[in-house]
Amino acid sequence: MKNKLKFLIKQSLKKKIGTKWFKAVNIILCILIVAMANIDRLITVFGGDFNKDTTVYVKDNVGVYDYLEPLFNETTKTVEDLKNYKVEKTDKSLKELKKNIKDTDNIIVEINSSDTNYISSTITTYDALDTISYQLLSNVLNQTKEAFVIGKLGLTENEIIALKSNIEITKKTTNPDLKDNAKAKDIISSGLIILFIVPFFIFITLLVQMLGAEINEEKSTKSMEIIISNVPPKYHFIAKISASSLFVIIQGALLFSYTILAMLVRNLIGGLFGSGIVSSNVSKYLKDIINLLKDSGIIDLLIKGLPFIILLFIVNILAYAIIAGVLASMTTNIEDYQQLQSPIMIIMMMGYFIAIMASTFDGSIFIKIVSFIPLLSALVAPVIYLLGQTTIIELIISLIICMITVAILYIYGLKIYKVGILNYSSSNLWKKILKSLKEK
């Protein structure tokens, strides 16, 4: 009988991962992930140049360049990750300047006096002006006008710059034991949720829909009767749960390997195409994030808790698979199953939104309780653990509770599965299910 179980699991898994569609989709996913991780270098290969400066030629007919230059240099710092700008005063004629900017991204800014608005400007480019450059120049020119008008009131250039600069704000806390890890918490609430929680949410959705579709297909084609006549419902139930869970785990592992491959490719081609401004700033940004996570102690928490987090994900996958299999056995077609799976989707959405808002629940008993609830624990427990709201002991408790729940779900779910799997009518189904639960 065990050989039949292995055969069912093998056939069900082969049906999922042995298809041309599965291979084609994974090849596409691999290419897309590698391409997205190296998008700046791909643009460089196909003609993009992130090192090239965009020169802004300023033809000043009013005398405001001394105000404009420091404001321009200060403002361009906010977009230095995206583009390089430099400003240059010129006395050349417009005709000559227009020849200089041909087939380039350089910009001509002509500033003239205005009777109604103090100064006016004309921006000339070879091609259409991009949004970033327009917003930058618009802000600088408006600030220049304000500085020019203030200068007429008798303030010095340094006084004007000081007046226009942003106020410096320093944050301090009186708690000597408090670590300044607010930024690290923001990274967890946004970045790590995208890396771990969103894929888990997507995989569970895939698992629920795939399992329901497979069981309902066997019921609608009457092949279920042939299978159950040769294999006990217990082994059929285990095979469906195991194969579907394995498929999700395999797909997750493949996506993780594609990400690692993308990073390796980025590192290997760094010497050839990695000198662009975007590349250097991305690397700097990633290093800053890693250092921040190290300093806040989050990396140490992740290393200690990673085995339990992985196990928590796997056990929750089994819990969702059991529930999906039981619900699918109670229906006779995919339309009915889609209605029954709505509660599962609602539970997942609750866990997803609570995980996103975890940083705002710091110290709340509510979110600790939610982290112990099976089906929600895989979404919430890892996040609040990394935020430092719970300990590794509480993470292990969440895992143990989920494992006990999976055992209970399997015992009682199997009873329902045995009744529903060969049922093709919804009449008196609930009575049969309740009766099956009472049987020993």
N, C-alpha and C positions, 0 to 999 in steps of 0.2 A: 504493500500500500504506500510505503514511503517513496518507492520508485515512481508511483503514479503522481504523488504530490510534486516530486522534483520535475517530472515531465510537464505537469500543468504550469508550474512556475516558469520553467524554461520556455514553453510555448507561448505563454502570455507575455513574457518579457521580450521574446523574439519578435512577436507580433508588433511590439511597440518600437523596439530599437533596430530591428532588422529591415525596416522599410527604406525605400529610396528617399522618401520625404524626410525621414529623421536624419539621414546622412546629409541630404542637401541643405536642410535648415541649419544643421550644426556647422557645416562648411561656411555658409553665409554668415552665421553668428560669429564664427572665428575671424573671418575677414573683416567684418564690421567693427568688432572690438579692437582688433589690432590697428585698424585704420583710424578709429576714433582716438586711440591713445597716442597716435603719431600724426594727427591731422595737420599740425603746424609744419612738420617736416615734409609731409606729402605736398602741401602747398608750395613749400620751398623748391621741391623737385620739379614741380610743374610751372615754375616761373615766379612764384611769390618771393618777395625779399623783405624779411622782417628787420634786417639791419639797416636798410636804406632810410635816410632821414627825409622827412617832409619839411622842406624849407619854406618859411613864410616870409616873403619879401614885403617889407613895409615901406610904402612911399608916403612919407609924412609931410603934408602940406600945411600943418597947423602948429606942430611943435609939441606933440604929446608922446613922442617915442620914449622919453625918459620915464614916463608913467607906465607905458605899455610893456616895456621889456621885462621889468621884475614881476609884473602881474602875469605875463605870459609864461615865464619860467616857472612860477609857482603853480599855476593852473595845470600846466602840462605834466606835472608830477602825478596827477590823479589818473592819467591815462598812459603812463609810461609802460605799463604791461601790455598795452595793445599796439602802440605806435610811437615812433620817435619823431619829435618835432624840434625844430630850431628856428629862431627868429633872426632876421637880418634886415638892418636899415639900408635903404638904397636910394640913390639919386638918379638912377637910370630912367630913361623915358619909358612910358607904358608900352610903346611899340617894341622896344628892345626887350623888355621883360616878358612880353607875350611870346617872343621867340625862344626865350630861355626856358619857359615852362612847357614847351611843346613835348608831348609824349612822356610827361612826368606827372607826379602827384603834387608838385610844388604849387604854391598859392601866392597870389598877389593881393595885398590889402592896401588900397589907396584911401587915405584919410584926408577929408576936406572939412572946412569950417561950414557951419550952418547957422542961419539967422534965427531959426526957430528951435533947434535942438542942440546948440553949441557945436557938435561935430556930426559928420555923416561919413559913411564908409562904403566903398565898393569892393567886392571880393571877386577876383577873376581866377578861373581855373581852366585847364585844358579839357578835362572831362567833368562830369557831374560831381559836385562836392559831396563827399560822404557825410553821414549824419554826425559822426564823432567830431570831425574837423569843424563842421558848422557850429555845433553846440559849444565847442571850445572857443572858437573865434568870437561867437556871439557873447559869451560870458566875459571874455577878456576885453572886448571893445566896450561893453556896457560899464565894466569896472573902470576902464581907462577914462571914460567920459566922466564918471563920478569923481575920480581922482583929479581930473583936469579942472572940474568945477570947484572942488574943495581947495585945490591949489590956488585958485584965484582969490580965495578968502585969506591967504597969507600963510598957510601951513607949509612946512618944509616937506621934502620928498619922503624923508624917514618917518615923519609924523603921519603922513598920509598912508604909508605902507603899514605902520603900526595900527592905525585906525581901521584899515581894511582887513587885517589878518584875523584869523579865528582865535578865540580865547583858548588858552591852555587849561585843560582840566586834569587834575591828578586825583586818582581814587585811593582812599585809605580806609582801613578797617581797624577796629579796636580789639577784635578777637585775636589773641596771639597764636591760637591753634588753627586759624582759618587759612587755607591755601588759596591763593588767587588763581582759581581754575575756572572762572566763569566762561572764558573764551573756549577752554577745552570742553566744557559742558555743551556749549553751542555747537562745537564740531561733532560731538556725539549725537546731539539731538537732530542734526541735519545730515552730516556726511555718513556716519556709521549706520544710521537708520536706512539710508539709501543703499549702502553696501550689503547689509545683512537682512533687515526686516522686509524691505520691498521685494527682494528675490524670494524670500520665504513665503510672502503673501501671494506672489504670482505662482509659485510652484504648488501651493496648496489648492489654489483655484484650478490649476491644471489637473491636479490629482483628483479632485472631487468630480470635475466634469468628465474626465477620461474614464474613471472607474464606473460612473453611472452609465455612460454611453456603452461601455463594453458589456456590462451585465444585461442591460436592456436590449442590446443587439442579440445576445444569445437567447434571450427570452422570446423576442419577436420572431426569430428564425426557427424557434422550436429546437434548436441544438442543445439547449439547456437540459432537456429531458434525456437526451442521449448521454450527455456528460454525467449527469447525476445518477443515471442507471449503472454507470461503471465506476464512479468515484463518489464517496460519501460527501454530503454537503459541507461537512467540517473541513475536509481537505480542499474542496473547491473554494471555500471562504478564505482559508489561509493562503491559497495560491493567488487569489485576486488581490488580497491585501499586500502580500509580499512582493508580487511582481510590480504593482503600481507604486509602492513605496520605494522599491529599488530603482525604478525608472526615474522617479523624482530625484533621488540621491545621485544617481549617475549623471543626470542632466545638470544638477547643481555642481558636481565635481568637474564636469566638462567646461562649464562656464568659468569656474574658478581657474582651471588650467589655461583657458583662452586669455584670461586677464594676466596671468603670470607670463604667458608667451608674449603678450603685447608689451609688457614691461621689459622683457628681455630684448625684444626687437628694438624698442626705443633706446635701450642702453647700447646695443650693438652698433646701431647706425648713428649714435650720438656724435662720433668723431667726424662723420661725413656731412651730416645735415643738422647738427645740434647746436649751431652757433647763433641761431636767430634769437631775437629779443624775447619772443614768446617762450622759446625753449628754456632759456636761462631763467626767466621769471617763474615759469612753472616749476622748475627744479628747486628754485629758492623757496617758493611757496610750500612745496611738499616737505622740504627740510625743516621749515619753520613749524609746520604742523606736527611733524614727528617729534621735534624738540619740545614743543609745547605739551604734547601728550606724555612724553617721558617725564618732564618736570612736574606734571600734575599727578603722576603715579598711575595713570590710566593704562599705560603699556604693561606695567607689572600686573595690574588687575586682570588684563586680558590674557596674559600668559598663564596665570594661575587658574583662571576660570574657563579657558577655552575648551578643554575636554568635556566639562560639564555642560557648557553651552551647546556644543555639537551634539551631545547625547540628548539634551533637552529638545533640540530641533528634531532629531530622529524619532524620539518617543512621541512627540506631538504629531509628527507626520503619520505615525501608526494610528494614533487616536482619530485623526481626521479620516484616514483610510477606512477604519472599522465603521465609523458612523456613515460614511458615504456608501460603503458596501451594503450596510443594513437598510438604508433608505432606498437604495437602488433595487434591492430584492423585494421591496414592498410595492413597487410600481410596475406597470405593464408596458409603459412606453416612455420615451425620453422627455416628452412634454410634461407628464405628471412628475417625473423626477426633477425637472428644473424648478417646479413649484416647491417641492420638498427641500431642495438644497438652499432655498432662501435663508432659513435660519442660520445655516453654516456661514453664509456670506456676511450676515449681520454680525455674528460673533467675531469673525475675522476683522471686519471694519472697526468694531469697538476696540479690539486689541491694537489695531494699527494706529488709531487716533490717540489712544491712551499712551502708546509708546512715543508718539510725536510730542505729546504734551508732558512727558515724564519730568523734564527739568523744572516745570512750574509746580509740580506736586512734591517738591523736596520736603522731606520730613512728614509727609502725609501717611497716615495709617491705611487710607483707602488704597493707594497704589501698591503698598506692600501686600495687602490682601489679594488684590487682583493678580499679582505676580505668582501667587500660589494656586490660582484657578487653572486647571487643565484647559487646553485649547487657546487660552489667553497667555499662559506663562511663557511660551516660546517667543512671543512678540514683546512682552513687557519685562520679564525677569532679567534678560541679558542687558537691556538698556539701563534699568535702574541700578543694576550691579556695577556697570561701568561708570555710572554717575556717582557711585559711592553711597547710594541711599540704602543698599543692603550689603550683607556680607556674603562670603563664599558658602558659609553654612546655610544661609537662607536660600541660596541658589541650588544647593544640593537638596534641600527640603522640597523645593519646587519640582525638582527632577523625580524625587521619590514619590511625591503625591501623584505626579503625572503617570508614573509607571504603574502604581496601584490602580489608577483610573483606567488605564489601558487594559489591565487584566480583568477588571469588572466589566468594561465595555465588551471585551471579547466573549466572556462567559455568557452574558445575557444577550449580546448581539447575535451570537451563534444560534441561540434558541429562536430568535425572530427570523434569522436568515433561513433556517431549515423550513419554517412555515411559509415564508414569502417567496422563496426562490422558484417554487413550482406553482405558485398561485397566479392565475391569469385574470382574476376578477377582483374588483375592489369591494364587492359586497361582503359584509361580515369579516373583512380582513382584520380590523382592529380587535374584534372579539377573539379571533384565532390567535392574534399576537399576544393579547393579554393572557389567554389560556396557556400559550406556550411558555410564557414567563413564569407561570405558577408551577409548571411541571418540573420535577427534579431530574 
